[in-house]
Amino acid sequence: MIDILKSMQAWTRTKPDCICCSLYEQANDTHAVLYVEQWQTKEAFDRHVQSSMYMRLLTAIEFGSDTPDIQFHEVSQTSGMEMIEALRSGSSG
């Protein structure tokens, strides 16, 4: 499963709308794996999921010993240091 995820990660990172693709393995006996993709747009993500290469990811999931916890998060706004400054100064925006 890890080999499939690593190859999927390498392929996904080459896509122009891919912001990042990361693979994390837990260092204890649970062998938990976290695979994260971040895409520039929902349309780019949708195309990715519909691709034949995405089938590799689905195949890797089937090799897991436990039922996977799959989550998709859509972000409507991204803030940076300005949010911290606003919150620390007491202003709301």
C-alpha positions, 0 to 999 in steps of 0.5 A: 500500500505504501509503495502505491501511495508513494508513486501516486504522490510523485505523480500527483505532485507533477500536476499543475494545479496540485498545491501539495501532496504529502504522505505520513506514516505513524512511527508506532505499531499502529501503522497508520497512514495519512495521505493529503492532497491540496488542490488549487481549485475544486475543478482541478480536484474533480478532474484528478478524482475522475482520472484513471490514475486516481484508481491507484489510490482507491486500490491502495485504500483497499489494501488497508487492514482497517476501514479507511477514514476518508475526509474531504475539506473545502476551504472557503477562505484562507488567512495569514498573518493579518488574521493573527494581527487582527485577533491579537489587536482586538479588531475583528477584520 
